[in-house]
């Protein structure tokens, strides 16, 4: 029975799909996008060579939810792969995109982000896992675009979260709730009080359909450090551009600061003359707690 089980596991692993995206990204750890037999309906982006990571140099975690509640990161895979190439494990909601075709199928759920967090904890503790002892469980960002941002805010109270990244998104209020797509999570604005970590909103400027919601969220958050960065490209962001475009630059700056304690990355956001305020096309607003 044991041999049969081992054989079945090996066969299952052999059929796990994977794909090298944009030569593995521009970071120092060339990444791979792959399925995991231990986590259904999710896609993992991770450095190809895990031997470089251990308990002293672990992989911080990015959990990602997709736009339109899509159950595949097909719109964001370049962006997510680029982040992984800088030494992160990225666990995205939904099925692996093996080609350029849009995903067409049932919508994702808010629970899938919680499944992602549960999975990294289980993998880090499993001696048979390639990720055993290599994941930084104290540094987890939960993030998402559009509907994925709403899913993130729905899950924001989870105590395992270290920081949040809300992209092209924001909670609806009573006045514009009718604009939401059916099936989207619809937490009330009071949900923002459950945020217990620093949070960044990355929006596409005034042409972004989520601009009003995201800016309203930001102006309501006064109990944790919060900022909002805008780049005038509209709701679609730059995710599908090579290596995720400008949104990757800002996301990596935030993650490197919040999850790796990178003092140089912090300069992008901290101070009256922060780096993002001088980066072409970008604007940034911060609440009173950001520069303390």
C-alpha positions, -999 to +999 in steps of 0.1 A: +000+000+000+028+024+009+046+018-024+014+023-043+007+055-025+042+068-032+038+058-069+005+076-072+020+107-056+049+106-080+026+103-110+005+132-097+036+154-093+048+144-128+016+159-143+017+192-124+018+220-149+046+246-149+058+274-170+088+297-171+076+333-176+098+360-191+130+340-186+122+338-149+119+375-142+145+403-137+153+395-100+183+376-087+163+343-082+148+331-115+112+321-109+088+295-121+050+294-122+036+261-113+008+240-099+011+222-066-005+188-061-011+197-024-031+229-032-059+227-057-072+257-077-041+278-069-010+289-088+024+292-071+053+315-083+086+307-066+123+308-072+134+278-092+164+271-070+151+266-034+185+256-021+193+293-016+166+296+011+165+282+046+154+292+081+180+320+082+170+332+047+134+323+042+109+333+015+083+360+026+048+353+013+025+372-011-011+358-013-029+372-043-066+375-054-075+382-091-096+409-108-132+401-116-131+373-091-114+353-118-103+318-107-069+321-125-041+347-124-040+349-162-041+388-162-014+391-135+011+363-140+039+386-153+035+408-123+035+379-099+064+361-115+085+393-113+078+395-075+088+359-070+121+365-088+131+388-060+129+361-034+092+356-026+068+327-027+036+340-043+004+319-039-023+332-063-059+322-063-070+300-092-058+277-120-024+281-137-026+301-170-006+280-195-014+303-225-027+338-233-064+327-233-087+344-208-100+321-181-136+312-185-151+293-156-166+296-121-156+326-100-131+325-072-140+328-035-126+347-005-118+314+012-091+306-014-069+333+001-072+317+036-064+283+019-032+299+006-021+310+040-030+276+056-010+259+028+022+279+034+020+271+071+015+234+064+043+233+038+068+250+060+061+223+087+061+193+064+095+175+063+085+159+029+078+193+013+104+212-008+094+242+012+101+227+046+117+253+068+121+278+039+090+300+043+089+332+064+056+328+082+061+360+101+060+381+069+029+375+049+012+401+026-023+395+014-031+414-018-054+415-048-066+435-077-102+448-081-124+419-068-092+404-054-088+436-034-123+432-020-115+396-011-083+408+006-103+434+027-129+407+035-100+386+050-081+415+065-086+405+102-066+373+099-039+377+126-013+359+104-012+389+079+017+413+082+006+439+055-020+445+029-018+456-007-051+467-023-047+472-061-073+490-083-099+484-056-118+497-026-149+490-007-182+500-022-205+523-002-243+524-002-244+550-029-225+530-055-230+494-044-252+488-075-220+491-097-205+459-082-204+428-103-225+400-090-206+375-068-181+401-055-177+402-017-193+433-004-180+441+031-193+474+046-169+503+051-168+494+088-146+464+077-117+489+074-115+491+112-105+454+112-073+461+094-045+456+119-014+461+096+001+487+073-017+490+040-010+504+006-036+512-021-022+511-056-046+528-080-047+537-117-056+574-112-089+591-117-097+570-148-096+539-126-132+528-119-121+519-084-104+553-078-133+568-058-138+537-036-101+533-030-095+569-021-125+569+002-111+538+020-077+555+024-092+587+039-111+566+064-080+547+077-064+565+106-056+536+130-028+519+110-001+533+086-017+538+052-008+553+019-023+555-016-002+555-048-017+565-081-004+560-116-027+573-144-032+541-164-068+533-155-083+502-139-062+476-158-030+487-142+003+476-158+002+439-148+003+426-184+032+448-194+067+432-195+076+421-160+044+438-147+054+473-156+054+502-131+030+484-107+057+458-101+083+485-091+060+500-064+047+466-052+082+453-048+092+485-030+064+480-005+070+443+000+108+447+004+101+473+031+073+456+049+083+420+046+121+422+044+128+454+065+147+469+036+157+504+046+164+515+011+130+503-001+114+523+027+127+555+012+102+550-017+074+557+008+088+575+039+095+612+043+082+644+028+105+639-002+099+601-007+111+584-038+076+577-052+068+614-051+096+619-076+090+589-098+076+600-131+038+597-133+032+586-097+016+605-069+014+594-033-007+604-003+000+592+033-019+593+065-003+607+097+010+573+109+031+565+078+061+587+085+063+580+123 
